[in-house]
């Protein structure tokens, strides 16, 4: 009886080990550079060849390994379902305002870049603006936090930002301090939301002081104060 019991334990342990090996083999085939997940992302991005997206031990490393070394610094990290958003800005950029966001997904074997983008606007064009923005549409058949709209708060009189859909309600932006009293804003939108929508800025008293209607889902620019 003892021998039979030991055999059962041994077989059970072996099956558990084989299951674990098979599980990680499947995960590796999915997540390795050029693997099945990269093929799906490549198709969603309209690429004719499969991207080879490397894995990183941290979200920052995943972005760096895919994008390559850059002159950008991370100014904010925002946890989201499935991963994190990394907001970045170029070091010592004095003649323009720039902001970039990258979505990095957490896998069983590391972090993996999925999608991102950014914009740059001359400071001379936004000297009298309330805020700037970029609209990021969703990716078809790929799970991401997008669509979203994000940007910089350019004037301290702006205390609240919303995105108002003409058919699907109003969505509150989150404001985050990113050093030296500077702030960024971002708002996640339901996947059903489409343009046109309004970006609205409010002062401390709740009065609407800035508004712009967006008609391009990939638009970027500035929002002027209402006259």
C-alpha positions in Angstrom: 0.0 0.0 0.0 2.8 2.4 0.9 4.5 1.7 -2.5 1.3 2.3 -4.4 0.7 5.5 -2.4 4.2 6.8 -3.3 3.7 5.9 -6.9 0.4 8.0 -7.0 2.2 10.9 -5.4 5.1 10.6 -7.9 2.8 10.4 -10.9 0.8 13.4 -9.6 3.9 15.5 -9.1 5.2 14.6 -12.6 1.8 15.6 -14.1 1.9 18.9 -12.3 5.5 19.5 -13.5 4.6 18.6 -17.1 1.5 20.9 -16.9 3.7 23.8 -15.7 6.2 23.2 -18.4 3.5 23.1 -21.1 1.8 26.2 -19.7 5.0 28.3 -19.8 5.9 26.8 -23.3 2.5 28.1 -24.6 3.0 31.5 -22.9 6.5 31.7 -24.4 5.2 31.0 -27.9 2.6 33.7 -27.4 4.8 36.4 -25.9 8.3 35.9 -27.4 9.5 38.5 -29.8 7.8 37.8 -33.1 5.4 35.4 -31.5 1.6 35.1 -31.8 0.8 38.2 -29.8 3.2 40.3 -31.9 1.5 39.0 -35.0 -1.9 40.2 -33.7 -0.5 43.6 -32.8 1.2 43.9 -36.2 -2.0 43.2 -38.0 -3.9 45.7 -35.8 -1.3 48.4 -36.6 -1.5 47.6 -40.3 2.1 46.4 -40.5 3.0 44.1 -43.5 5.7 42.4 -41.5 5.5 41.1 -38.0 7.0 43.3 -35.3 9.5 41.7 -32.9 8.6 43.4 -29.6 11.1 42.5 -26.9 10.2 41.8 -23.2 11.4 43.9 -20.4 11.7 43.3 -16.7 9.9 46.6 -15.9 7.5 48.8 -17.9 10.2 51.4 -18.4 12.7 48.8 -19.8 10.0 47.4 -22.1 9.5 50.8 -23.7 13.3 51.4 -23.9 14.0 48.0 -25.5 11.3 48.6 -28.1 11.8 52.3 -28.8 15.5 52.4 -28.2 17.5 54.8 -26.1 15.9 58.3 -26.1 16.2 61.7 -24.6 12.9 61.4 -22.9 12.2 61.1 -19.1 9.3 59.4 -17.4 7.1 62.0 -15.7 4.1 59.8 -14.7 3.0 56.2 -14.4 -0.7 55.3 -14.4 -1.8 51.7 -13.6 -4.5 50.5 -15.8 -6.2 47.1 -16.4 -3.7 44.7 -17.8 -0.7 46.9 -17.5 0.4 50.5 -17.1 0.6 53.8 -19.0 3.9 55.7 -19.1 3.9 59.4 -19.7 7.1 60.9 -21.0 8.6 64.2 -22.0 11.9 65.3 -23.6 14.6 66.6 -21.4 15.3 70.4 -21.5 12.9 71.1 -24.4 12.5 74.9 -24.2 11.1 75.9 -27.6 8.1 73.5 -27.7 5.8 71.5 -25.5 5.9 67.7 -26.0 4.2 64.8 -24.4 4.2 61.0 -25.2 2.3 58.1 -23.7 3.1 54.4 -24.0 0.9 51.5 -23.0 2.9 48.5 -21.6 1.2 45.1 -20.9 2.1 42.8 -18.1 2.6 39.2 -19.1 3.6 36.0 -17.2 7.2 36.4 -18.3 7.7 40.2 -18.3 6.4 43.5 -19.6 5.6 44.1 -23.3 5.0 47.3 -25.3 1.7 47.4 -27.0 1.0 50.9 -28.4 1.7 54.6 -27.9 2.3 58.0 -29.4 2.9 61.6 -28.7 2.9 65.2 -30.0 4.9 68.4 -30.0 3.6 71.9 -30.3 5.6 75.1 -30.5 5.3 77.2 -27.4 4.7 80.3 -29.6 1.5 78.6 -30.8 0.2 77.9 -27.4 1.3 80.9 -25.4 -2.3 82.1 -25.0 -3.9 78.6 -24.8 -5.5 76.9 -21.8 -4.3 73.4 -22.5 -3.1 71.2 -25.3 -4.2 67.7 -26.2 -3.8 64.5 -28.3 -6.5 62.0 -29.1 -5.5 58.4 -29.2 -8.1 56.0 -30.8 -8.6 52.4 -29.9 -6.9 49.5 -31.6 -9.3 47.0 -33.2 -9.2 43.5 -31.7 -6.4 44.5 -29.2 -7.1 45.1 -25.5 -5.8 48.6 -24.5 -6.9 51.5 -22.3 -7.6 53.5 -25.5 -9.4 55.5 -26.7 -8.2 58.3 -24.5 -7.4 62.0 -24.7 -4.4 63.5 -22.9 -2.3 66.7 -22.7 -0.8 69.4 -20.6 -2.5 72.1 -18.5 -1.0 75.3 -19.9 -2.7 77.8 -17.7 -3.2 77.6 -13.9 -6.8 78.9 -14.1 -7.8 75.5 -15.5 -8.8 73.3 -12.6 -11.0 70.7 -14.2 -11.2 69.1 -17.7 -13.9 67.0 -19.3 -14.6 65.4 -22.6 -18.2 65.8 -23.7 -19.6 63.4 -26.3 -22.5 64.7 -28.3 -24.2 61.4 -27.9 -22.7 59.5 -25.0 -22.3 61.7 -22.0 -19.5 63.6 -20.3 -16.2 62.0 -19.0 -14.0 63.5 -16.3 -10.3 63.8 -16.8 -7.7 63.0 -14.2 -5.2 65.7 -13.4 -1.7 64.7 -12.3 1.2 66.9 -11.0 4.4 66.1 -12.9 6.9 68.4 -11.1 7.6 72.1 -10.9 3.9 72.7 -10.5 3.2 71.4 -14.0 0.2 69.2 -14.6 -1.0 66.8 -17.2 -4.5 65.6 -17.8 -6.0 62.4 -19.4 -9.4 60.8 -19.7 -10.3 57.3 -20.8 -13.3 57.0 -23.1 -15.6 54.1 -23.8 -14.8 52.2 -27.0 -18.2 53.3 -28.5 -17.2 57.0 -28.3 -16.4 58.6 -31.6 -15.8 62.1 -32.9 -17.1 64.7 -32.7 -16.6 65.5 -29.0 -15.8 68.6 -27.0 -12.8 69.2 -24.8 -13.9 71.6 -22.0 -11.9 73.4 -19.4 -13.3 74.9 -16.2 -12.0 77.3 -13.6 -12.0 77.0 -9.8 -15.6 78.3 -9.6 -16.7 75.7 -12.1 -17.3 78.2 -15.0 -16.6 76.9 -18.5 -13.7 79.0 -19.8 -12.2 76.9 -22.6 -13.7 74.6 -25.3 -12.8 73.0 -28.5 -14.7 70.5 -30.7 -12.6 67.6 -32.0 -13.6 65.9 -35.2 -10.4 63.8 -35.9 -9.9 60.8 -33.7 -6.1 61.2 -34.1 -6.0 65.0 -33.6 -3.6 67.1 -31.5 -3.5 70.8 -30.9 -4.4 73.5 -28.4 -7.6 74.6 -26.7 -8.1 78.4 -26.6 -9.9 80.4 -23.9 -13.5 81.3 -24.7 -14.0 84.9 -25.8 
